């Protein structure tokens, strides 16, 4: 029959073991545990401080970039305002130029129309005089 061992067969109960430590060994284990716990706590505090410093650094960077962005936006807004004022002045000057040009063309057309009408009237009057003279002389036959 094969030998059965508690590591291979879960049905076999574990053998009893007794370990005996001396008081000196126990006190040394207790000191090592205290030292281990203090090291773990020190590492925990150190990690916590590092995290807080990292958070403060990130917050500082965010605020710094925020204020830099606000400053840049204020400069851009100021530039846009000056640019829009320059465009407004140029457009206003252009509108005044167009108004003057339109008015001068309007006046010129009116003056030209006046003189052409006057010339037409004078031609008509001279034609009437000519026709009257021709009629009187009998050179034209009227039906």
Phi and psi in degrees as a GROMACS rama.xvg file:
@    title "Ramachandran Plot"
@    xaxis  label "Phi"
@    yaxis  label "Psi"
@TYPE xy
-73.3646  147.668  UNK-2
-79.7346  141.472  UNK-3
-104.46  142.146  UNK-4
-128.882  148.103  UNK-5
-67.5154  -21.3385  UNK-6
-75.9346  -28.6119  UNK-7
-93.6113  -30.2999  UNK-8
-118.947  114.455  UNK-9
-69.0703  -12.9942  UNK-10
-78.2462  -16.4317  UNK-11
-85.4606  129.067  UNK-12
-69.0382  149.939  UNK-13
-70.5868  142.676  UNK-14
-73.906  152.887  UNK-15
-76.911  138.997  UNK-16
-128.666  141.696  UNK-17
-126.43  131.806  UNK-18
-120.162  132.522  UNK-19
-119.666  127.121  UNK-20
-112.172  147.485  UNK-21
-80.6977  163.115  UNK-22
-63.4912  -36.3549  UNK-23
-64.093  -44.1348  UNK-24
-65.4207  -41.5684  UNK-25
-62.777  -43.3755  UNK-26
-66.6778  -35.0155  UNK-27
-66.3849  -41.5889  UNK-28
-62.0915  -41.471  UNK-29
-64.1288  -41.2284  UNK-30
-63.8706  -42.1631  UNK-31
-62.9379  -38.5492  UNK-32
-64.9892  -44.8224  UNK-33
-61.2575  -44.9998  UNK-34
-61.0115  -44.4169  UNK-35
-60.7823  -46.1535  UNK-36
-63.5052  -42.0649  UNK-37
-65.5452  -37.4102  UNK-38
-65.3358  -42.8883  UNK-39
-62.9997  -43.2591  UNK-40
-64.9057  -40.6424  UNK-41
-61.7538  -44.4567  UNK-42
-63.0058  -38.6642  UNK-43
-62.4765  -47.4341  UNK-44
-63.8722  -39.4341  UNK-45
-64.4051  -44.5153  UNK-46
-62.7694  -41.0441  UNK-47
-63.4485  -43.0438  UNK-48
-64.3073  -40.3214  UNK-49
-62.1559  -42.2197  UNK-50
-63.3798  -43.7736  UNK-51
-63.1828  -42.2575  UNK-52
-63.9461  -39.7556  UNK-53
-63.6889  -43.0922  UNK-54
-62.6869  -44.6579  UNK-55
-63.0793  -39.2565  UNK-56
-63.7963  -43.846  UNK-57
-65.1628  -42.1318  UNK-58
-62.0465  -43.2015  UNK-59
-60.5984  -44.484  UNK-60
-63.014  -40.3689  UNK-61
-63.8737  -46.8704  UNK-62
-64.5331  -40.4575  UNK-63
-61.5879  -47.1357  UNK-64
-67.9202  -34.2292  UNK-65
-61.927  -49.0344  UNK-66
-69.3495  -33.5537  UNK-67
-64.5173  -40.6606  UNK-68
-65.9944  -42.1738  UNK-69
-61.4448  -44.0201  UNK-70
-61.2051  -43.3179  UNK-71
-63.953  -41.2511  UNK-72
-64.8623  -37.5397  UNK-73
-65.0801  -41.5244  UNK-74
-64.3447  -43.2785  UNK-75
-63.245  -42.8058  UNK-76
-61.8471  -42.4814  UNK-77
-62.7157  -44.2892  UNK-78
-61.5813  -43.0761  UNK-79
-64.0926  -38.9755  UNK-80
-63.1833  -47.0197  UNK-81
-63.4993  -40.11  UNK-82
-62.8663  -44.2033  UNK-83
-65.8784  -34.752  UNK-84
-65.2756  -42.3255  UNK-85
-63.0402  -42.245  UNK-86
-63.1768  -41.503  UNK-87
-60.5775  -45.5453  UNK-88
-64.0014  -41.9766  UNK-89
-64.1591  -42.7203  UNK-90
-64.755  -39.9643  UNK-91
-63.5483  -44.2511  UNK-92
-62.4803  -39.1775  UNK-93
-64.6063  -42.198  UNK-94
-63.1599  -43.4475  UNK-95
-61.8698  -42.54  UNK-96
-60.316  -46.573  UNK-97
-62.5573  -42.1323  UNK-98
-61.7604  -44.5091  UNK-99
-64.5059  -43.0397  UNK-100
-63.2647  -43.7441  UNK-101
-63.0372  -43.7611  UNK-102
-63.9745  -42.65  UNK-103
-66.3695  -38.9715  UNK-104
-64.3017  -40.963  UNK-105
-61.9119  -47.8207  UNK-106
-63.8714  -43.6339  UNK-107
-60.4701  -43.2012  UNK-108
-64.5015  -40.3233  UNK-109
-65.3237  -43.2644  UNK-110
-64.2141  -45.0453  UNK-111
-61.9857  -43.253  UNK-112
-62.8759  -40.0501  UNK-113
-62.5802  -49.099  UNK-114
-67.15  -36.5638  UNK-115
-69.1682  -37.0409  UNK-116
-65.5476  -41.9138  UNK-117
-63.5199  -41.2789  UNK-118
-65.6527  -39.8086  UNK-119
-63.0174  -43.0986  UNK-120
-62.3396  -42.642  UNK-121
-66.791  -38.9631  UNK-122
-63.1645  -42.6121  UNK-123
-61.8501  -43.6434  UNK-124
-65.2347  -40.9958  UNK-125
-68.948  -35.2277  UNK-126
-64.9713  -40.4557  UNK-127
-63.502  -42.2408  UNK-128
-62.209  -43.6735  UNK-129
-61.5939  -46.9488  UNK-130
-63.1173  -37.7401  UNK-131
-63.8847  -44.4344  UNK-132
-63.4867  -41.7388  UNK-133
-66.2733  -39.8665  UNK-134
-63.577  -43.9726  UNK-135
-63.9856  -33.8044  UNK-136
-80.6453  -13.4742  UNK-137
78.8686  20.1856  UNK-138
-81.8673  -17.7166  UNK-139
-111.614  145.9  UNK-140
-103.124  127.79  UNK-141
-110.531  137.274  UNK-142
